[in-house]
Amino acid sequence: MGNKITKKELEKALDTYANLVEMYPDNESYLKRYAKMLQTLGREATATITLQHLHDIIAKRSPKEAKEFAKQYPQIGRILLDDTAFEDHDKHAIAGKIIYELTNKLWLKLHQKTLKEGQAVCHAEDLSDTLTLIVEGNADAFAINTQGTRILVEHVSEMDILGEHTYFKPNTMDIDVFVSSETAKVVEIPRKKVLAMIAGNPHLEKMLKQRAIFRTHVHALARNDVFQTMPLKLTKYLARKLTVRHFKANTLIYDLKKPVHGIDIVIKGHVCYLAHNRNKEKVMLSPLPPLSIAGDTSLRGGETTSMAELAAKTDVSLAHIAFDDLLNVSVAYPPLKEKLMQHADQQKIKMMQEISKL
């Protein structure tokens, strides 16, 4: 059995490979070995720069191999250079086409209405329990952000549907939708008719629920102050990557002793950072409402610790986005990293001001 390599020996070998890389900067074998030793010694920042350089060399020789390399090391952010990573297709959007195929064409023709560019398909205050099918044309959906400003959250194409949220839970719409093409033909599918379709096609209900969930994620990102200026293609990319976490009221979400792997956007409920007052009692700071960002936003691309403990003030749902996915998007859209850093700084200042008053 061979002897274990000591840290001192590894440091010496690292110096040797550092010299080799300096002499032969395009040698893939040297770069690969050098990066691996850097990672072993915990020098992630230098390792990432080395891996980025290695990826770019591989890309000149074999784009396919470079793509696989980027998947293996997502922290380098290069996977985004392949635009297919941000393809616009949403697999759940096929629900609209299925509904169209299941609906009698004569009934569709009799019940559809033609709208001109700029006319409203629906308003946010509209009460609804039906589905709206875009038969022809396109529309744009708008929501209101935290400053009360109308923002674009989605482009809706023909054979897509609107209102799946209110179909499952009758309520007012939460978006304004206006025709963006010269004309559009739309038709409202009554709840009773949709139920009949689902009875004969059980998978349709699942697809409508998936469509509703995906749109919730897209709209949460698009309405957030940090993410709302991103191209919608990148917003959809992050919406596909995020995971939703649920916590009961008074549950600890971030523990200072445990690593944080990404950031969280509050979808539902309120969370609070925790601090100690002058009596050394743990208290909750001001609650963060829906659409707020919680967690470390430094985009280091690895594990780090939170700036403070975070707890659920109420039952909450959080959209969790991994650091690696944020890093990927920030390569394609550089302003994102700056916005996240600004948000982190503002959050720290706000917390320090609150703590000083305890």
C-alpha positions in Angstrom: 0.0 0.0 0.0 1.5 3.4 -1.0 2.1 6.1 1.5 -0.3 9.0 1.7 1.0 12.2 0.1 1.5 14.9 2.7 0.3 18.5 2.2 4.0 19.7 2.1 4.7 17.3 -0.8 1.5 18.4 -2.6 2.5 22.0 -2.2 5.9 21.2 -3.7 4.3 19.3 -6.6 1.9 22.3 -7.1 4.9 24.7 -7.5 6.3 22.3 -10.1 3.1 22.3 -12.1 2.7 26.0 -11.7 6.0 26.4 -13.5 5.0 23.9 -16.2 1.7 25.8 -16.8 3.6 29.0 -17.1 5.9 27.5 -19.6 3.2 25.6 -21.5 0.0 27.5 -20.9 -2.0 25.5 -23.5 -1.0 22.0 -22.4 -4.2 20.3 -21.4 -2.6 17.6 -19.3 -0.6 20.1 -17.2 -3.6 22.4 -16.7 -5.9 19.5 -15.7 -3.4 18.2 -13.1 -2.7 21.7 -11.8 -6.4 22.4 -11.3 -6.9 19.1 -9.5 -4.1 19.9 -7.0 -5.4 23.4 -6.5 -8.8 21.9 -5.6 -7.3 19.4 -3.3 -5.5 22.3 -1.4 -8.8 24.2 -1.3 -7.7 27.0 -3.7 -11.0 27.1 -5.5 -10.7 30.5 -7.0 -7.4 29.8 -8.8 -8.7 26.3 -9.8 -11.8 27.9 -11.4 -9.7 30.3 -13.4 -7.4 27.4 -14.6 -10.5 25.3 -15.5 -12.0 28.2 -17.4 -8.8 28.5 -19.5 -8.7 24.8 -20.0 -12.3 24.8 -21.2 -11.6 27.5 -23.8 -8.7 25.5 -25.1 -10.8 22.3 -25.4 -13.6 24.3 -27.1 -11.3 25.2 -30.0 -10.5 21.6 -30.6 -13.9 20.0 -29.8 -17.1 22.0 -28.9 -18.8 18.7 -28.0 -16.1 17.8 -25.5 -16.0 21.3 -24.1 -19.7 21.1 -23.4 -19.3 17.9 -21.4 -16.3 19.5 -19.6 -18.5 22.5 -18.7 -21.2 20.2 -17.3 -18.6 18.4 -15.2 -17.4 21.8 -13.8 -20.5 24.1 -13.6 -18.6 26.5 -11.4 -16.6 27.8 -14.4 -19.8 29.2 -16.0 -18.8 28.3 -19.5 -21.9 26.1 -20.1 -23.8 29.2 -20.9 -21.8 30.0 -23.9 -23.9 27.3 -25.6 -27.1 29.2 -26.3 -29.1 25.9 -26.5 -28.9 25.9 -22.7 -31.5 28.7 -22.8 -33.9 27.2 -25.3 -37.3 28.8 -25.0 -39.4 25.7 -25.2 -41.4 24.9 -22.2 -42.6 21.3 -22.1 -45.7 22.2 -20.1 -46.9 24.6 -22.8 -48.1 21.6 -24.8 -51.2 21.5 -22.6 -52.7 24.3 -24.7 -52.2 22.3 -27.9 -53.8 19.2 -26.3 -56.8 21.2 -25.3 -57.1 22.6 -28.8 -57.0 19.1 -30.3 -59.7 17.8 -27.8 -62.1 20.7 -28.5 -64.7 20.6 -31.3 -63.4 22.9 -34.0 -66.9 24.2 -34.8 -67.4 25.1 -31.1 -64.0 26.9 -31.1 -64.9 28.9 -34.2 -68.3 29.9 -32.7 -66.9 31.0 -29.4 -63.6 32.6 -30.3 -63.2 36.3 -30.4 -60.7 38.4 -32.4 -58.7 41.1 -30.6 -56.4 43.8 -32.1 -52.9 44.6 -30.9 -53.0 46.3 -27.5 -56.4 45.0 -26.5 -56.6 43.1 -23.3 -57.0 39.3 -23.2 -57.5 39.6 -19.4 -57.0 42.0 -16.5 -55.4 41.2 -13.1 -58.7 42.0 -11.3 -60.8 39.7 -13.5 -62.5 36.9 -11.6 -62.1 33.6 -13.4 -62.4 29.9 -13.2 -62.0 29.2 -16.9 -59.0 28.6 -19.2 -58.2 31.0 -22.1 -56.7 29.5 -25.2 -54.7 31.6 -27.6 -55.8 30.1 -30.9 -53.9 32.5 -33.2 -51.4 35.4 -32.5 -49.3 36.3 -29.5 -49.8 38.2 -26.2 -47.6 39.7 -23.5 -48.3 39.2 -19.8 -47.5 41.9 -17.2 -47.4 41.9 -13.4 -46.8 44.5 -10.8 -43.5 44.5 -9.0 -42.7 45.5 -5.4 -42.5 49.2 -6.4 -46.0 49.1 -8.0 -44.5 49.2 -11.6 -45.9 47.1 -14.4 -43.3 44.7 -15.7 -43.2 42.1 -18.5 -43.2 38.5 -17.1 -44.0 36.4 -20.1 -44.5 36.2 -23.9 -47.5 34.0 -24.6 -47.6 32.2 -28.0 -50.5 30.7 -29.9 -51.7 27.3 -28.7 -50.8 28.2 -25.2 -53.3 28.7 -22.3 -53.8 31.3 -19.6 -55.7 31.0 -16.3 -54.6 27.5 -15.1 -54.1 29.1 -11.7 -57.6 30.3 -11.4 -58.9 27.1 -12.9 -57.6 25.0 -10.0 -58.4 27.8 -7.4 -61.1 30.2 -8.7 -59.9 33.7 -8.0 -58.8 37.0 -9.6 -56.1 36.8 -12.3 -52.7 38.1 -11.1 -51.5 39.3 -14.5 -52.6 41.7 -17.2 -52.3 40.2 -20.7 -52.4 42.2 -23.9 -52.3 41.2 -27.6 -48.8 41.8 -29.0 -49.4 40.7 -32.6 -51.5 42.6 -35.2 -54.5 40.5 -34.2 -55.2 37.4 -32.0 -58.0 34.9 -31.7 -58.8 33.7 -28.2 -61.4 31.5 -26.7 -62.5 30.9 -23.1 -62.9 27.2 -22.3 -65.5 26.7 -19.5 -64.5 24.8 -16.4 -67.1 22.1 -17.1 -65.6 21.5 -20.6 -62.1 21.3 -19.1 -63.3 18.8 -16.5 -64.7 16.6 -19.2 -61.4 16.7 -21.1 -59.5 15.7 -17.9 -61.9 12.8 -17.2 -60.8 11.3 -20.5 -57.2 12.4 -20.3 -55.8 12.1 -16.8 -52.4 13.4 -17.8 -53.9 16.7 -18.9 -54.6 17.7 -15.3 -51.0 17.0 -14.3 -49.7 19.0 -17.2 -51.9 22.0 -16.3 -50.6 21.8 -12.7 -47.0 21.7 -13.9 -47.7 24.7 -16.2 -49.2 26.6 -13.2 -46.1 25.8 -11.0 -43.6 26.7 -13.7 -45.4 30.0 -14.3 -45.4 30.8 -10.6 -41.6 30.3 -10.6 -41.0 32.4 -13.7 -43.3 35.2 -12.4 -41.6 35.2 -9.0 -38.2 35.7 -10.6 -39.4 38.3 -13.1 -41.1 40.3 -10.4 -38.1 40.3 -8.1 -36.1 43.6 -8.1 -32.8 41.8 -8.8 -33.9 39.4 -11.5 -36.5 41.5 -13.4 -34.1 43.1 -15.8 -32.8 39.7 -17.1 -33.8 38.5 -20.5 -36.9 36.2 -20.2 -35.0 33.4 -21.7 -32.6 33.4 -18.8 -35.5 33.8 -16.3 -37.0 30.6 -17.7 -33.7 28.9 -17.4 -33.4 29.7 -13.7 -37.1 28.7 -13.2 -36.3 25.3 -14.6 -33.3 24.9 -12.3 -34.8 26.1 -9.0 -36.2 23.8 -6.4 -39.0 24.8 -3.9 -38.5 24.2 -0.2 -41.2 24.4 2.4 -40.7 25.3 6.1 -43.2 25.5 9.0 -43.4 28.6 11.1 -40.6 29.1 13.6 -38.3 26.6 11.8 -34.6 27.5 11.4 -33.8 27.7 7.7 -30.1 28.8 7.8 -27.8 27.6 10.5 -24.5 29.5 11.0 -22.8 26.1 11.4 -24.0 24.6 8.2 -23.1 25.6 4.6 -25.5 27.5 2.3 -25.5 26.2 -1.3 -27.5 29.1 -3.0 -30.0 31.8 -2.4 -33.8 31.7 -1.8 -36.6 33.8 -3.1 -39.7 34.0 -0.8 -42.7 32.7 -2.8 -45.1 32.5 0.1 -45.0 33.6 3.7 -42.5 35.6 5.7 -38.9 34.9 6.9 -36.7 36.7 9.4 -33.0 37.0 10.1 -32.1 36.3 13.8 -29.9 38.4 16.0 -29.1 38.7 19.8 -30.3 41.7 21.7 -28.4 43.3 24.6 -29.7 40.7 27.0 -28.3 38.1 24.7 -31.8 36.9 23.8 -32.3 35.7 20.2 -34.9 37.9 18.4 -36.3 38.2 14.9 -35.4 41.2 12.8 -37.9 42.8 10.3 -39.8 40.1 8.3 -38.9 39.6 4.6 -42.1 39.4 2.6 -42.8 37.5 -0.7 -40.4 38.2 -3.6 -37.6 39.0 -1.1 -34.2 37.4 -1.5 -32.7 35.6 1.5 -29.3 34.0 1.9 -25.7 34.7 0.9 -25.6 36.3 -2.5 -21.8 36.3 -3.2 -21.9 33.9 -6.1 -18.8 32.1 -5.0 -20.0 29.0 -6.8 -19.5 26.7 -3.8 -20.5 26.2 -0.2 -20.4 29.2 2.1 -22.1 30.2 5.3 -25.0 32.6 5.8 -24.4 36.1 7.1 -26.9 35.3 9.9 -29.4 32.7 11.0 -32.7 32.7 9.1 -36.0 31.4 10.4 -39.6 31.1 9.1 -41.9 33.6 10.8 -44.9 31.9 9.1 -45.2 28.8 7.1 -43.1 29.6 4.0 -42.3 28.4 0.5 -38.9 29.3 -0.8 -37.5 29.1 -4.4 -33.9 27.8 -4.0 -31.4 28.7 -6.7 -28.0 27.0 -6.5 -24.8 29.1 -6.7 -23.6 27.2 -9.8 -26.8 28.1 -11.7 -26.5 31.7 -10.7 -22.9 31.7 -11.8 -23.9 30.3 -15.2 -26.5 33.0 -15.7 -24.2 35.7 -14.6 -21.7 34.8 -17.3 -24.5 35.2 -19.9 -25.8 38.3 -18.2 -23.0 40.0 -16.2 -25.2 42.7 -14.5 -26.8 39.9 -12.4 -23.7 39.4 -10.3 -23.4 43.1 -9.6 -27.1 43.4 -8.7 -26.8 40.4 -6.3 -23.7 41.9 -4.7 -25.5 45.2 -4.3 -28.5 43.4 -2.7 -26.2 41.6 -0.3 -24.6 44.8 0.8 -27.9 46.6 1.3 -29.2 43.6 3.3 -26.1 43.7 5.5 -26.5 47.4 6.1 -30.2 47.1 7.0 -29.4 44.2 9.4 -26.6 46.2 11.1 -28.9 49.2 11.5 -31.6 47.0 13.1 -29.1 45.2 15.4 -27.7 48.5 16.6 -31.2 49.4 18.0 -31.7 46.1 19.9 
